[in-house]
Amino acid sequence: MPRRLLPVFCLAIALSACNLAPDYHPPLVDVPAAYKEAGPWQPAAPSDDVPRGAWWERFGDPTLDRLEPRIDADNPDLAATVARYDQARAFAVEAAAGLDPQVDGGASLSANRQSKTRPLRGATQPNFYGANQAAASVGYEIDFWGKLRNEAKAGTELAQASAADLATMRLSLQSELATDYLSLRGLDADAKLLTDTVGAYQKALDLTQTLFHGKIVSSLDVSRAQTQLDTAKAQLSDISSKRALMEHAIATLTGQPAGSFSIPTEVPPFTLPDVPASVPSTLLQRRPDVAAAERSVAAANSEIGVARAAFYPSVSLNLLAGFQSSGLNLLSLPNSFWSLGPDVTLPLFTGGKLDAEEAMAYARFREAGADYRSTVLAAFQEVEDNLALLHWLGQESSDEAAGVTAAQHTLDVALNLYKEGVASYLEVVTAQTALLQAQQTLIDLQTRRLTADVGLIRGLGGGWQASDLPSDAAATTLPANG
């Protein structure tokens, strides 16, 4: 290298290390030392114990275990999210390609006739001539200000955010399916209760009709018993319609037509799983939506570097070499040509365009930071909400179970007194109504506790970890076609 070029080369190396993006730090959020709703009733745990992968297996239901994997296999919403992630990966590869030299090759063959009266035509120039060329060009932009590196970095960070969005969608669909399935089983329990109740009310109607025929009671008792029976049957029909709609929703979630999908009626004995909530600081590492928001902030920070670099000169090295000839014998040394040199572009006047783009980059960064803090706050709220639900619904269930026992005793006493002619049938009707309402409320509470457990698992990230984000290499790998 000539000595006079050495300072220029050293300067180029130094400038190529410049990075005009601000130093990146994730937005700060206040993290509580403990969950407010995790009182003494919630067992402490040194780390979040949500199982990795198939978290729904904690409920111990074989049908749910068979349905959940169909989310990955057949759900169209998840498939669309996978495609968006693949697009983000391809965009990251495209952005990273700007750091490498761009090589193009081409060839052209043409026969030409020029006008005899063409201005400045030489006297010896032929009317007909060939113009044939084969050439290759190499272009390389020297990344003095970090523009290309920041574009590539932003593409990678957006691909990682898209991967976290995919995990969020998967967890959302899985938890929605689990919630719908547990609600369906709650309706099955309600239907069984109403079926048993219809049978009991039918016996009560038979009793009143027997007493009426024996002229012991009036027709008023018969009409009251008939009303109770018909009302219970109507409620059973309503439960059947709700179950059908829930079954249709599960079919759509698992990617199947509602008309060809069915789940047999069953009332399985669910076990309420224990889900330790651990400490709040781990939540930021266990929520894919929080990770997606953070990666979006990082990408916005890199885009500030791109916007700031636009104010500085853009320098490219270009090489064009090949062969030109009027004949077909191109590949000979006399027909060769080449061109080598730098291109420098410096914005002199843009009417405020670059200032506006820089302002927009900073505004996008502030927006992404605000979205991140909002996502974190929503994450803590979701955990606190479901911890509170589990606590108070558990207490309410205990109280309601005691109420069911008392209501059953009241009905037994009322029926015995009615048979002995001591009490009116109105007291029996009142006791029947109270018992049915208490039993239905208890079933609803048990279902809500199960779905609150699903909500807590979802709120804790479903076993996802920030380490599950794809590496830079994985995020900049082209997805498989097909």
DADA-V964270 format. One line per field, one symbol per residue. ss: DSSP state (H for helix, E for strand, - for the rest). A space follows every 50 residues. Layout:
ss: ???
This chain:
ss: --HHHHHHHHHHHHHH---------------------------------- ----HHHHH--HHHHHHHHHHHHH-HHHHHHHHHHHHHHHHHHHHHHHH- -EEEEEEE--EEE--------------EEE-EEEEEEEEEEE----HHHH HHHHHHHHHHHHHHHHHHHHHHHHHHHHHHHHHHHHHHHHHHHHHHHHHH HHHHHHHHHHHHH-----HHHHHHHHHHHHHHHHHHHHHHHHHHHHHHHH HHH----HHH-------------------HHHHHHH-HHHHHHHHHHHHH HHHHHHHHH----EEEEEEEEEEEE-------HHHEEEEEEEEEE----- --HHHHHHHHHHHHHHHHHHHHHHHHHHHHHHHHHHHHHHHHHHHHHHHH HHHHHHHHHHHHHHHHHHH-----HHHHHHHHHHHHHHHHHHHHHHHHHH HHHHHHHHH------HHH---HHHH-------
